[in-house]
Amino acid sequence: HRWRANKPGIPDSPAEWPEGGRFTTAGPDPGWALRIISRAALPDDDTKLRKVLTGLMLARSGELGRAPVPEDLQVALMLCGYGDDLPDHLAERRKRWLQAVPHERRPGETAVADIDRDLLGRTPAEIREALIAAGA
């Protein structure tokens, strides 16, 4: 005899698991992104920056269908304008993203909305080239 919850809202079998809409596949683990960030030497120890970086890391890892990895932090920092030879407008964009954090339901969502999903799926070198080309 199998145990069943028999409670509203609790699936008793895989066939009862909700699908579609807000019930699609779960995204990557934000805790892992936070752990990667906590172990990194960031250019600025701003709580708002950490939230933007987490949002960007989760968007990239989700786009690639895997958990966050240190490379996602590298990309998130580039998207925020940290790095040699990156255009000045990225720092201005970062400033706007940081100002938006207190007003966001999901911290970092303004930054994620501003980034082309196709760009997130590229390698760090390709992303860097695209950012430099866009600023030229």
VOGU-53137 format. One record per residue: residue number from 1; residue in three letters; z, x, y of N, C-alpha, C, O in turn. Coordinates in steps of 0.001 Angstrom, whole numbers, plus 500000, padded with zeros to 6 digits. Layout:
REM residues N
<atom NUM, Ala, <Z, X, Y>, <Z, X, Y>, <Z, X, Y>, <Z, X, Y>>;
...
//
This chain:
REM residues 136
<atom 1, His, <500000, 500844, 498823>, <500000, 500000, 500000>, <500000, 500891, 501243>, <500860, 501760, 501389>>;
<atom 2, Arg, <499031, 500672, 502139>, <498928, 501491, 503360>, <499768, 500916, 504464>, <499903, 499700, 504595>>;
<atom 3, Trp, <500337, 501805, 505265>, <501098, 501370, 506426>, <500146, 500944, 507527>, <499126, 501596, 507752>>;
<atom 4, Arg, <500462, 499874, 508207>, <499659, 499393, 509329>, <500597, 499076, 510474>, <501692, 498552, 510268>>;
<atom 5, Ala, <500163, 499395, 511684>, <501006, 499157, 512854>, <501156, 497667, 513147>, <502239, 497204, 513506>>;
<atom 6, Asn, <500069, 496924, 512992>, <500086, 495495, 513302>, <500660, 495207, 514692>, <501413, 494253, 514883>>;
<atom 7, Lys, <500290, 496046, 515646>, <500729, 495855, 517028>, <499502, 495812, 517919>, <498543, 496551, 517696>>;
<atom 8, Pro, <499526, 494954, 518923>, <498379, 494901, 519835>, <498169, 496252, 520521>, <499126, 496897, 520949>>;
<atom 9, Gly, <496916, 496665, 520619>, <496579, 497893, 521332>, <496693, 499154, 520510>, <496338, 500227, 520999>>;
<atom 10, Ile, <497179, 499074, 519270>, <497292, 500255, 518422>, <496283, 500136, 517294>, <496414, 499253, 516446>>;
<atom 11, Pro, <495275, 501007, 517264>, <494269, 500926, 516194>, <494903, 501215, 514831>, <495700, 502144, 514694>>;
<atom 12, Asp, <494548, 500425, 513841>, <495039, 500628, 512482>, <494061, 501412, 511626>, <494414, 501854, 510533>>;
<atom 13, Ser, <492846, 501589, 512102>, <491846, 502327, 511340>, <490804, 502881, 512314>, <490724, 502433, 513457>>;
<atom 14, Pro, <490008, 503854, 511864>, <488959, 504384, 512750>, <487992, 503309, 513236>, <487469, 503405, 514346>>;
<atom 15, Ala, <487751, 502293, 512422>, <486822, 501231, 512812>, <487358, 500429, 514001>, <486581, 499807, 514726>>;
<atom 16, Glu, <488667, 500440, 514204>, <489277, 499679, 515300>, <489413, 500493, 516584>, <489841, 499968, 517612>>;
<atom 17, Trp, <489049, 501778, 516525>, <489186, 502623, 517716>, <488190, 502169, 518769>, <487003, 502050, 518468>>;
<atom 18, Pro, <488638, 501909, 520004>, <487719, 501433, 521043>, <486660, 502478, 521376>, <486915, 503680, 521302>>;
<atom 19, Glu, <485481, 502010, 521739>, <484382, 502909, 522095>, <483736, 502456, 523385>, <483851, 501294, 523774>>;
<atom 20, Gly, <483050, 503384, 524053>, <482308, 503065, 525261>, <483195, 502973, 526488>, <484420, 502920, 526386>>;
<atom 21, Gly, <482563, 502956, 527638>, <483300, 502834, 528897>, <484354, 503906, 529038>, <484056, 505095, 528931>>;
<atom 22, Arg, <485573, 503495, 529275>, <486667, 504448, 529459>, <487183, 504994, 528133>, <488097, 505818, 528125>>;
<atom 23, Phe, <486616, 504553, 527012>, <487102, 504972, 525705>, <486151, 505939, 525013>, <486091, 505968, 523784>>;
<atom 24, Thr, <485419, 506719, 525769>, <484514, 507687, 525169>, <485310, 508882, 524668>, <486541, 508861, 524702>>;
<atom 25, Thr, <484643, 509903, 524212>, <485308, 511072, 523678>, <486243, 511690, 524724>, <485894, 511823, 525897>>;
<atom 26, Ala, <487418, 512055, 524266>, <488397, 512662, 525179>, <487851, 513974, 525729>, <487116, 514688, 525047>>;
<atom 27, Gly, <488213, 514277, 526954>, <487762, 515510, 527579>, <488604, 516694, 527150>, <489520, 516549, 526341>>;
<atom 28, Pro, <488300, 517862, 527685>, <489039, 519066, 527331>, <490483, 519001, 527813>, <490834, 518188, 528668>>;
<atom 29, Asp, <491287, 519849, 527264>, <492720, 519876, 527531>, <493024, 520531, 528876>, <492803, 521731, 529045>>;
<atom 30, Pro, <493532, 519749, 529839>, <493849, 520349, 531140>, <494984, 521364, 531050>, <495055, 522285, 531863>>;
<atom 31, Gly, <495861, 521206, 530079>, <496958, 522166, 529920>, <496459, 523560, 529616>, <497040, 524547, 530066>>;
<atom 32, Trp, <495380, 523642, 528850>, <494826, 524960, 528526>, <494210, 525591, 529772>, <494347, 526795, 529987>>;
<atom 33, Ala, <493541, 524799, 530584>, <492988, 525327, 531837>, <494118, 525840, 532728>, <494000, 526904, 533335>>;
<atom 34, Leu, <495197, 525091, 532805>, <496343, 525518, 533624>, <496947, 526819, 533092>, <497372, 527678, 533865>>;
<atom 35, Arg, <496980, 526954, 531780>, <497511, 528181, 531193>, <496633, 529376, 531561>, <497144, 530440, 531910>>;
<atom 36, Ile, <495319, 529202, 531482>, <494394, 530280, 531841>, <494601, 530656, 533308>, <494650, 531839, 533646>>;
<atom 37, Ile, <494722, 529656, 534173>, <494922, 529903, 535599>, <496253, 530615, 535838>, <496323, 531533, 536656>>;
<atom 38, Ser, <497302, 530205, 535138>, <498631, 530795, 535367>, <498686, 532266, 534977>, <499527, 533011, 535480>>;
<atom 39, Arg, <497804, 532681, 534093>, <497794, 534073, 533648>, <496816, 534945, 534425>, <496734, 536152, 534196>>;
<atom 40, Ala, <496079, 534333, 535339>, <495062, 535071, 536089>, <495612, 535533, 537437>, <496540, 534936, 537984>>;
<atom 41, Ala, <495033, 536584, 537947>, <495343, 537057, 539298>, <494392, 536338, 540244>, <493229, 536719, 540380>>;
<atom 42, Leu, <494895, 535298, 540895>, <494058, 534509, 541798>, <494010, 535149, 543179>, <494966, 535816, 543576>>;
<atom 43, Pro, <492931, 534963, 543914>, <492827, 535528, 545262>, <493770, 534840, 546247>, <494064, 535386, 547311>>;
<atom 44, Asp, <494242, 533647, 545897>, <495138, 532885, 546767>, <496041, 532048, 545871>, <495554, 531364, 544970>>;
<atom 45, Asp, <497345, 532093, 546105>, <498283, 531358, 545253>, <498612, 529999, 545870>, <499780, 529670, 546081>>;
<atom 46, Asp, <497592, 529229, 546151>, <497728, 527913, 546755>, <497688, 526857, 545652>, <496789, 526872, 544811>>;
<atom 47, Thr, <498649, 525949, 545652>, <498700, 524882, 544649>, <497428, 524045, 544676>, <496917, 523660, 543624>>;
<atom 48, Lys, <496915, 523762, 545870>, <495686, 522969, 545974>, <494505, 523707, 545345>, <493662, 523086, 544697>>;
<atom 49, Leu, <494440, 525020, 545531>, <493371, 525809, 544917>, <493463, 525714, 543402>, <492442, 525577, 542730>>;
<atom 50, Arg, <494659, 525785, 542861>, <494841, 525672, 541411>, <494302, 524332, 540903>, <493706, 524266, 539828>>;
<atom 51, Lys, <494510, 523286, 541664>, <494031, 521960, 541261>, <492513, 521883, 541307>, <491893, 521306, 540414>>;
<atom 52, Val, <491916, 522455, 542331>, <490449, 522476, 542420>, <489874, 523306, 541272>, <488908, 522892, 540631>>;
<atom 53, Leu, <490458, 524464, 541013>, <489980, 525320, 539927>, <490093, 524596, 538589>, <489184, 524672, 537762>>;
<atom 54, Thr, <491206, 523896, 538376>, <491385, 523151, 537128>, <490303, 522090, 536977>, <489716, 521951, 535904>>;
<atom 55, Gly, <490036, 521341, 538040>, <488994, 520318, 537984>, <487630, 520910, 537650>, <486900, 520369, 536820>>;
<atom 56, Leu, <487289, 522017, 538295>, <485999, 522659, 538041>, <485919, 523225, 536621>, <484880, 523130, 535967>>;
<atom 57, Met, <487019, 523812, 536151>, <487045, 524354, 534794>, <486856, 523244, 533757>, <486115, 523407, 532788>>;
<atom 58, Leu, <487531, 522121, 533970>, <487421, 521008, 533023>, <486022, 520409, 533040>, <485494, 520017, 531999>>;
<atom 59, Ala, <485424, 520339, 534225>, <484060, 519814, 534319>, <483093, 520725, 533562>, <482217, 520245, 532841>>;
<atom 60, Arg, <483252, 522027, 533726>, <482342, 522967, 533044>, <482570, 522960, 531542>, <481611, 522906, 530772>>;
<atom 61, Ser, <483815, 523014, 531121>, <484081, 523028, 529680>, <483635, 521714, 529038>, <483129, 521710, 527916>>;
<atom 62, Gly, <483819, 520610, 529743>, <483346, 519327, 529234>, <481835, 519287, 529143>, <481279, 518754, 528183>>;
<atom 63, Glu, <481171, 519846, 530136>, <479698, 519905, 530124>, <479192, 520715, 528926>, <478146, 520409, 528353>>;
<atom 64, Leu, <479949, 521749, 528562>, <479552, 522605, 527452>, <480139, 522139, 526115>, <479863, 522739, 525076>>;
<atom 65, Gly, <480946, 521071, 526138>, <481471, 520487, 524913>, <482494, 521323, 524185>, <482493, 521386, 522956>>;
<atom 66, Arg, <483374, 521969, 524941>, <484396, 522815, 524324>, <485634, 522849, 525215>, <485643, 522274, 526303>>;
<atom 67, Ala, <486659, 523516, 524751>, <487884, 523682, 525537>, <487650, 524718, 526640>, <486722, 525521, 526546>>;
<atom 68, Pro, <488484, 524704, 527680>, <488356, 525704, 528741>, <488582, 527125, 528222>, <489412, 527364, 527345>>;
<atom 69, Val, <487819, 528055, 528791>, <487937, 529480, 528461>, <487992, 530257, 529780>, <487644, 529715, 530829>>;
<atom 70, Pro, <488425, 531522, 529737>, <488501, 532306, 530971>, <487193, 532362, 531765>, <487224, 532446, 532993>>;
<atom 71, Glu, <486062, 532319, 531093>, <484772, 532321, 531797>, <484664, 531117, 532745>, <484037, 531218, 533800>>;
<atom 72, Asp, <485264, 529993, 532378>, <485233, 528804, 533235>, <485993, 529061, 534536>, <485596, 528573, 535595>>;
<atom 73, Leu, <487075, 529820, 534459>, <487805, 530186, 535673>, <486946, 531101, 536536>, <486917, 530945, 537757>>;
<atom 74, Gln, <486254, 532041, 535932>, <485358, 532934, 536668>, <484311, 532116, 537428>, <484049, 532373, 538603>>;
<atom 75, Val, <483720, 531137, 536756>, <482708, 530287, 537383>, <483339, 529452, 538494>, <482766, 529331, 539576>>;
<atom 76, Ala, <484512, 528877, 538238>, <485181, 528046, 539246>, <485478, 528864, 540507>, <485314, 528368, 541622>>;
<atom 77, Leu, <485907, 530096, 540334>, <486170, 530959, 541490>, <484880, 531239, 542263>, <484889, 531241, 543494>>;
<atom 78, Met, <483783, 531474, 541562>, <482493, 531678, 542244>, <482106, 530428, 543026>, <481683, 530516, 544179>>;
<atom 79, Leu, <482252, 529262, 542394>, <481895, 528010, 543069>, <482744, 527787, 544315>, <482322, 527116, 545257>>;
<atom 80, Cys, <483943, 528357, 544307>, <484831, 528260, 545474>, <484552, 529351, 546506>, <485206, 529404, 547548>>;
<atom 81, Gly, <483590, 530216, 546220>, <483198, 531231, 547194>, <483910, 532558, 547060>, <483783, 533416, 547934>>;
<atom 82, Tyr, <484659, 532748, 545983>, <485327, 534030, 545763>, <484392, 534944, 544985>, <483927, 534604, 543897>>;
<atom 83, Gly, <484127, 536101, 545560>, <483253, 537073, 544917>, <482403, 537772, 545952>, <482177, 537260, 547049>>;
<atom 84, Asp, <481936, 538949, 545586>, <481110, 539748, 546495>, <479738, 539123, 546670>, <479176, 538552, 545736>>;
<atom 85, Asp, <479214, 539237, 547865>, <477850, 538831, 548204>, <477584, 537327, 548108>, <476427, 536907, 548127>>;
<atom 86, Leu, <478631, 536515, 548006>, <478417, 535068, 547966>, <478323, 534539, 549398>, <478995, 535059, 550289>>;
<atom 87, Pro, <477510, 533527, 549628>, <477304, 533000, 550981>, <478592, 532457, 551611>, <479474, 531951, 550918>>;
<atom 88, Asp, <478677, 532575, 552927>, <479852, 532127, 553682>, <480081, 530619, 553577>, <481220, 530161, 553657>>;
<atom 89, His, <479014, 529849, 553400>, <479178, 528395, 553368>, <480030, 527940, 552176>, <480586, 526843, 552197>>;
<atom 90, Leu, <480134, 528788, 551129>, <480965, 528429, 549975>, <482445, 528412, 550357>, <483206, 527585, 549855>>;
<atom 91, Ala, <482852, 529323, 551242>, <484236, 529329, 551708>, <484527, 528084, 552548>, <485625, 527531, 552489>>;
<atom 92, Glu, <483545, 527651, 553324>, <483711, 526422, 554113>, <483817, 525212, 553195>, <484621, 524310, 553430>>;
<atom 93, Arg, <483003, 525203, 552155>, <483049, 524105, 551185>, <484411, 524093, 550479>, <484998, 523029, 550278>>;
<atom 94, Arg, <484907, 525272, 550107>, <486223, 525383, 549470>, <487304, 524796, 550376>, <488193, 524084, 549910>>;
<atom 95, Lys, <487221, 525095, 551653>, <488206, 524583, 552608>, <488199, 523047, 552608>, <489253, 522412, 552643>>;
<atom 96, Arg, <487009, 522469, 552568>, <486880, 521005, 552529>, <487473, 520456, 551227>, <488165, 519438, 551236>>;
<atom 97, Trp, <487201, 521132, 550117>, <487732, 520707, 548821>, <489259, 520735, 548828>, <489906, 519815, 548328>>;
<atom 98, Leu, <489829, 521797, 549398>, <491289, 521920, 549429>, <491915, 520837, 550305>, <492982, 520315, 549982>>;
<atom 99, Gln, <491258, 520503, 551403>, <491772, 519440, 552276>, <491720, 518078, 551593>, <492517, 517195, 551909>>;
<atom 100, Ala, <490797, 517903, 550667>, <490644, 516617, 549973>, <491677, 516413, 548864>, <491960, 515271, 548502>>;
<atom 101, Val, <492239, 517476, 548324>, <493124, 517376, 547154>, <494256, 516361, 547318>, <494469, 515561, 546407>>;
<atom 102, Pro, <494988, 516352, 548427>, <496098, 515390, 548524>, <495655, 513928, 548502>, <496475, 513045, 548250>>;
<atom 103, His, <494398, 513660, 548755>, <493898, 512291, 548841>, <493150, 511855, 547579>, <492665, 510726, 547504>>;
<atom 104, Glu, <493058, 512736, 546600>, <492292, 512445, 545389>, <493174, 511835, 544315>, <494343, 512193, 544169>>;
<atom 105, Arg, <492597, 510914, 543570>, <493309, 510333, 542441>, <493423, 511360, 541316>, <494472, 511481, 540684>>;
<atom 106, Arg, <492350, 512090, 541073>, <492331, 513188, 540112>, <492061, 514462, 540908>, <490939, 514666, 541371>>;
<atom 107, Pro, <493058, 515315, 541075>, <492861, 516518, 541887>, <491640, 517325, 541452>, <491443, 517607, 540270>>;
<atom 108, Gly, <490831, 517684, 542440>, <489619, 518454, 542185>, <488374, 517603, 542044>, <487282, 518140, 541859>>;
<atom 109, Glu, <488513, 516273, 542129>, <487346, 515419, 541898>, <486285, 515554, 542988>, <485101, 515371, 542705>>;
<atom 110, Thr, <486670, 515865, 544215>, <485679, 516070, 545271>, <484828, 517289, 544948>, <483606, 517263, 545097>>;
<atom 111, Ala, <485481, 518356, 544505>, <484749, 519575, 544139>, <483799, 519297, 542982>, <482636, 519699, 543016>>;
<atom 112, Val, <484288, 518620, 541973>, <483458, 518330, 540796>, <482266, 517460, 541182>, <481160, 517666, 540682>>;
<atom 113, Ala, <482485, 516491, 542067>, <481399, 515602, 542487>, <480326, 516354, 543269>, <479157, 515970, 543236>>;
<atom 114, Asp, <480707, 517419, 543969>, <479759, 518194, 544778>, <478881, 519139, 543955>, <477849, 519601, 544442>>;
<atom 115, Ile, <479271, 519426, 542734>, <478567, 520418, 541921>, <477574, 519734, 540992>, <477901, 518751, 540327>>;
<atom 116, Asp, <476364, 520264, 540956>, <475329, 519771, 540060>, <475733, 520075, 538615>, <476031, 521222, 538282>>;
<atom 117, Arg, <475744, 519055, 537763>, <476144, 519229, 536364>, <475258, 520249, 535652>, <475730, 520991, 534791>>;
<atom 118, Asp, <473989, 520287, 536007>, <473083, 521256, 535396>, <473538, 522677, 535697>, <473450, 523555, 534839>>;
<atom 119, Leu, <474021, 522903, 536901>, <474501, 524223, 537287>, <475701, 524628, 536438>, <475816, 525790, 536046>>;
<atom 120, Leu, <476588, 523691, 536153>, <477796, 524003, 535384>, <477482, 524509, 533982>, <478260, 525282, 533423>>;
<atom 121, Gly, <476372, 524095, 533410>, <476022, 524492, 532057>, <475378, 525860, 531948>, <475096, 526326, 530844>>;
<atom 122, Arg, <475142, 526503, 533071>, <474483, 527813, 533062>, <475489, 528944, 532838>, <476700, 528732, 532882>>;
<atom 123, Thr, <474967, 530137, 532599>, <475828, 531316, 532431>, <476382, 531718, 533796>, <475814, 531344, 534823>>;
<atom 124, Pro, <477482, 532475, 533826>, <478014, 532931, 535111>, <476992, 533699, 535955>, <476941, 533529, 537173>>;
<atom 125, Ala, <476182, 534539, 535313>, <475172, 535302, 536057>, <474138, 534367, 536680>, <473728, 534573, 537823>>;
<atom 126, Glu, <473717, 533349, 535946>, <472747, 532387, 536479>, <473353, 531570, 537621>, <472677, 531269, 538606>>;
<atom 127, Ile, <474611, 531221, 537483>, <475287, 530457, 538536>, <475395, 531308, 539795>, <475151, 530825, 540900>>;
<atom 128, Arg, <475757, 532561, 539627>, <475863, 533474, 540775>, <474513, 533595, 541493>, <474451, 533522, 542720>>;
<atom 129, Glu, <473452, 533777, 540735>, <472111, 533875, 541327>, <471753, 532602, 542089>, <471205, 532662, 543189>>;
<atom 130, Ala, <472067, 531451, 541497>, <471751, 530178, 542146>, <472549, 530003, 543432>, <472019, 529492, 544419>>;
<atom 131, Leu, <473816, 530420, 543438>, <474637, 530306, 544649>, <474127, 531234, 545754>, <474103, 530852, 546924>>;
<atom 132, Ile, <473722, 532439, 545388>, <473194, 533392, 546371>, <471859, 532883, 546913>, <471610, 532955, 548116>>;
<atom 133, Ala, <471004, 532371, 546035>, <469700, 531860, 546457>, <469849, 530648, 547384>, <469083, 530494, 548335>>;
<atom 134, Ala, <470832, 529793, 547104>, <471051, 528595, 547931>, <471566, 528965, 549322>, <471360, 528224, 550283>>;
<atom 135, Gly, <472237, 530116, 549423>, <472766, 530533, 550719>, <471803, 531351, 551536>, <472055, 531617, 552711>>;
<atom 136, Ala, <470697, 531756, 550933>, <469738, 532616, 551623>, <468871, 531835, 552586>, <468009, 532413, 553248>>;
//
